[in-house]
Amino acid sequence: MQDSETVDQIDDTPIARAAQAAVQAIGRAGEGLPRPAATRVIVVANQKGGVGKTTTTVNMAASLAMHGLRVLVVDLDPQGNASTALGIDHHAEVPSIYDVLVEGKPMADVVQPVVDVEGLFCVPATIDLAGAEIELVSLVARESRLQRAIAAYEQPLDYILIDCPPSLGLLTVNALVAGREVLIPIQCEYYALEGLGQLLRNVELVRAHLNPVLHVSTILLTMYDARTRLAAQVAEEVRTHFQNEVLSTAIPRSVRISEAPSYGQTVLTYDPGSTGALSYLEAARELAQRAVGPGGGSLVGQQRGGSGTGHSAPVAQHGTTEGHQ
């Protein structure tokens, strides 16, 4: 009996529980996720810097690909951090998203496969993109150049994730015109909601004038530190403002997540058993299982906040600033 009790006590330690959760989550990664009926184009945006846009983009993309889906990351940030994290070469001479937007090059000519993750691809960004904002001003249909490039790309894809720069300029507008959904990472820190109203107003303007199917489908809490009361308060406030959009999974503050890009990897390949990797696997699973209705609205969101019938609401109810400011 003592031996049995000792084994039970060992199995119930925090390390053992974490190891068991890691094994379960990694095992689920091989189970696969439902393929969307059409390619889901998701814009990862927040003009506030340091909230985890790039980290979220690359790790969500890697998580989805590890579940057997075909995923393309479009790096639209001149800093090229998403390209770095995916191990993609993006020096000045490399064909990049700049050539697609400004020069009109087909996107198929600049897409590169990610070596570490099967089914994951990347359109890199180079420093040339820093001048694209000015060069795009004089071009015809400047707001829809990315949309046309994506529409002309013929390879089958389940997801396209677009990593935006920390601004609301023409590059971000191109992303919003090209996408159907907006994913907003919000860090669990003071001033978390600062400036979010302007982003939501921009989403509404693009929806009204350029892209009627655009809507904010997903909010992801990042840099969550369960030890602090502030993180809990911020999470509660965000969930109060965005009841239907917030994923139940929050991404913890993690050294492993921060270290991974310096090795040209996502946290999924750098340390698959870490809390950061497991959180992104669960967040990706939650994102993929949110069915998207014919109007572009999240059916899961409707069930949470509505009558639970599963019927999608009109697009006009999504992506507006009402109730979010």
C-alpha positions in Angstrom: 0.0 0.0 0.0 2.8 2.4 0.9 4.5 1.8 -2.5 1.2 2.4 -4.3 0.6 5.6 -2.3 4.1 6.8 -3.0 3.6 6.3 -6.8 0.3 8.2 -6.6 2.0 11.1 -4.8 4.8 11.2 -7.4 2.2 11.2 -10.2 0.5 14.1 -8.6 3.5 16.5 -8.4 3.4 19.7 -10.5 6.2 18.4 -12.7 4.4 15.1 -13.3 1.2 16.9 -14.1 3.0 19.2 -16.6 4.7 16.2 -18.2 1.4 14.4 -18.6 -0.3 17.5 -20.1 2.7 17.8 -22.5 2.3 14.2 -23.7 -1.4 14.6 -24.1 -1.2 17.9 -26.0 1.6 16.7 -28.3 -0.3 13.5 -28.9 -3.4 15.6 -29.9 -1.2 17.5 -32.4 -1.1 14.4 -34.5 -4.8 13.9 -34.5 -5.5 16.5 -37.2 -8.0 19.3 -37.2 -11.0 20.0 -39.4 -10.2 21.5 -42.8 -12.0 24.8 -43.5 -14.3 24.7 -46.5 -12.4 27.6 -48.0 -9.0 29.1 -47.2 -9.2 31.2 -44.0 -7.3 34.4 -44.4 -6.5 35.8 -41.0 -4.9 39.2 -40.3 -2.9 39.4 -37.1 -3.0 43.1 -36.2 -2.6 45.5 -33.4 -0.9 48.9 -33.9 0.5 48.7 -30.4 4.0 47.3 -30.4 5.3 44.4 -28.3 2.0 42.6 -27.9 3.1 39.4 -29.5 1.8 39.8 -33.1 4.7 38.1 -34.8 5.1 35.5 -32.0 1.4 34.6 -32.3 1.5 34.5 -36.1 4.4 32.1 -36.4 3.4 29.8 -33.5 -0.3 29.6 -34.5 0.8 28.9 -38.1 3.2 26.2 -36.9 0.6 24.7 -34.6 -2.0 24.5 -37.4 0.6 22.9 -39.8 1.6 20.3 -37.2 -2.1 19.3 -37.1 -1.8 18.4 -40.7 -3.1 21.6 -42.3 -1.4 23.7 -45.1 -0.6 27.1 -43.8 1.1 30.2 -45.4 2.6 33.0 -43.4 2.8 36.4 -45.1 5.3 38.6 -43.4 4.2 42.2 -43.9 6.4 43.8 -41.3 9.6 45.4 -42.7 11.5 44.1 -39.7 11.1 40.6 -41.0 10.8 39.0 -37.6 8.3 36.4 -38.7 10.7 35.3 -41.5 13.5 35.1 -38.9 11.4 33.0 -36.6 10.6 30.5 -39.4 14.2 30.2 -40.4 13.6 31.9 -43.8 16.4 33.9 -45.4 15.3 37.5 -46.0 18.3 39.6 -46.9 17.9 42.4 -49.4 18.4 40.3 -52.5 15.8 37.7 -51.6 12.5 37.9 -53.5 9.9 39.1 -51.0 6.5 40.5 -50.4 7.9 43.8 -51.5 8.2 42.5 -55.1 4.6 41.2 -54.9 3.1 44.5 -53.7 5.2 47.0 -55.6 6.6 45.2 -58.6 3.5 42.9 -59.2 5.5 39.7 -59.0 3.3 36.5 -58.6 3.3 35.3 -55.0 4.2 31.8 -56.1 7.6 33.2 -57.1 8.4 34.3 -53.6 6.9 31.6 -51.4 9.4 29.5 -49.5 8.8 26.3 -47.5 9.6 26.2 -43.8 12.2 23.4 -43.4 11.3 22.5 -39.8 7.5 22.2 -40.3 5.9 20.2 -43.1 3.0 22.0 -44.7 4.1 25.5 -43.5 5.2 28.1 -46.0 6.3 31.7 -45.8 6.4 34.9 -48.0 9.4 36.7 -46.4 9.8 40.4 -45.8 13.0 42.3 -46.6 14.2 45.8 -45.6 12.9 47.0 -49.0 9.4 46.9 -47.5 10.3 49.9 -45.3 9.8 52.1 -48.3 6.7 50.4 -49.7 4.3 52.7 -47.8 5.5 55.6 -49.8 5.8 53.7 -53.1 2.3 52.3 -52.8 0.7 55.8 -52.6 1.1 56.4 -56.3 0.1 52.9 -57.5 -3.3 51.9 -58.9 -5.6 50.0 -56.5 -3.0 50.5 -53.8 -5.2 49.1 -51.0 -6.0 45.8 -52.8 -2.7 44.7 -54.2 -2.2 42.0 -51.6 -5.7 40.8 -52.1 -5.2 40.3 -55.8 -1.9 38.5 -55.2 -3.5 36.1 -52.8 -6.4 35.5 -55.2 -4.0 34.7 -58.0 -2.1 32.2 -55.9 -3.2 28.7 -57.0 -1.7 26.3 -54.5 -4.2 24.8 -52.1 -4.1 26.3 -48.6 -6.1 25.9 -45.5 -4.9 29.0 -43.7 -3.1 32.3 -44.6 -1.9 34.3 -41.6 -0.7 37.8 -42.3 1.7 39.4 -39.8 1.2 43.2 -39.8 3.5 46.0 -38.8 2.8 47.9 -35.6 1.0 50.7 -37.5 -2.2 51.5 -39.3 -0.6 52.5 -42.6 -1.0 51.2 -46.2 0.6 47.8 -45.4 -1.9 47.1 -42.7 -4.8 48.3 -44.9 -3.6 45.9 -47.6 -3.8 43.1 -45.1 -7.3 44.1 -43.9 -8.6 44.3 -47.5 -7.1 40.8 -48.3 -8.4 39.1 -45.1 -11.7 37.9 -43.9 -10.9 37.6 -40.2 -8.8 39.7 -37.8 -7.0 38.2 -34.9 -5.9 40.7 -32.3 -3.3 39.7 -29.7 -3.7 41.7 -26.4 -1.0 41.5 -23.8 -2.1 41.1 -20.2 -0.5 44.3 -19.0 -1.4 47.8 -18.1 -2.8 49.9 -21.0 -3.7 46.6 -22.8 -6.8 48.1 -24.4 -5.1 51.5 -25.2 -5.4 52.3 -28.9 -7.6 49.3 -29.6 -10.6 51.6 -30.4 -8.6 53.1 -33.3 -7.8 49.7 -34.7 -11.5 48.7 -34.5 -12.5 51.9 -36.2 -10.1 51.1 -39.0 -11.5 47.6 -39.3 -15.0 49.1 -39.6 -13.9 51.6 -42.2 -12.3 48.9 -44.3 -15.4 46.7 -43.9 -17.7 49.5 -44.9 -15.8 50.7 -48.0 -13.4 48.0 -49.2 -14.0 44.5 -47.7 -17.6 43.8 -46.5 -16.7 40.3 -45.1 -14.0 41.5 -42.8 -14.6 41.1 -39.0 -12.8 40.6 -35.8 -13.1 36.9 -35.2 -10.5 36.2 -32.5 -8.9 37.9 -29.5 -5.9 36.1 -28.0 -4.5 37.0 -24.5 -0.7 37.0 -24.5 2.1 37.4 -21.9 -0.3 36.1 -19.2 1.4 35.8 -15.8 -0.9 33.9 -13.4 1.1 35.1 -10.4 0.0 38.7 -10.7 -3.4 40.2 -9.9 -2.9 42.7 -12.8 -2.9 39.9 -15.4 -6.1 38.5 -14.0 -7.8 41.9 -14.0 -6.8 42.6 -17.6 -7.9 39.2 -18.7 -11.3 39.8 -17.0 -11.7 43.2 -18.6 -10.9 41.9 -22.1 -13.3 39.0 -21.7 -16.0 41.5 -20.5 -15.5 43.7 -23.6 -15.1 40.8 -26.1 -17.2 37.9 -24.8 -17.6 36.2 -28.1 -14.2 36.7 -29.6 -11.7 35.8 -26.8 -10.1 32.4 -26.9 -10.3 30.5 -23.6 -6.6 29.7 -23.9 -4.2 32.4 -22.8 -0.5 32.4 -23.8 1.7 32.6 -20.7 4.8 34.8 -20.4 7.5 32.3 -21.3 11.3 32.4 -21.7 11.1 29.6 -24.2 8.8 31.6 -26.5 11.3 34.5 -26.4 14.3 32.3 -27.0 13.0 30.4 -30.0 13.3 33.1 -32.7 17.0 33.5 -32.0 17.5 29.9 -33.1 15.3 30.5 -36.3 12.6 28.4 -34.8 9.1 28.5 -33.5 8.6 27.4 -29.9 6.8 24.3 -31.3 10.1 23.0 -32.7 12.4 24.7 -30.2 10.8 23.2 -27.0 7.7 21.2 -27.9 7.0 20.3 -24.2 7.1 23.9 -22.9 4.1 25.6 -21.5 4.3 28.2 -24.4 4.3 25.4 -27.0 1.4 23.6 -25.4 -0.6 26.9 -25.1 -0.2 27.7 -28.8 -1.2 24.1 -29.7 -4.4 24.5 -27.7 -5.1 28.1 -29.0 -4.7 26.8 -32.6 -7.0 23.9 -31.9 -9.6 26.3 -30.5 -9.2 28.7 -33.5 -9.6 25.8 -36.0 -12.7 24.4 -34.3 -14.5 27.7 -34.4 -16.7 27.1 -37.4 -17.0 30.1 -39.8 -20.5 30.8 -41.1 -21.4 31.8 -44.6 -21.5 35.4 -43.7 -18.0 35.3 -42.2 -19.2 35.3 -38.6 -18.0 32.8 -36.0 -20.7 30.3 -35.2 -19.1 29.5 -31.9 -19.2 33.2 -31.0 -22.9 33.3 -31.8 -23.6 30.2 -29.7 -21.8 31.7 -26.7 -23.4 35.1 -26.8 -26.8 34.2 -28.4 -29.5 31.6 -28.2 -27.1 28.7 -29.0 -28.9 27.8 -32.2 -25.7 27.9 -34.2 -27.1 30.2 -36.9 -24.7 32.9 -38.0 -25.6 36.6 -37.5 -25.3 39.1 -40.3 -21.8 40.3 -41.1 -22.8 43.8 -39.9 -22.7 42.6 -36.4 -19.0 41.8 -36.6 -16.1 44.1 -36.8 -18.0 47.1 -35.5 -16.8 49.3 -32.7 -20.1 49.2 -30.9 -19.7 47.8 -27.4 -15.9 47.5 -27.8 -14.8 50.9 -26.9 
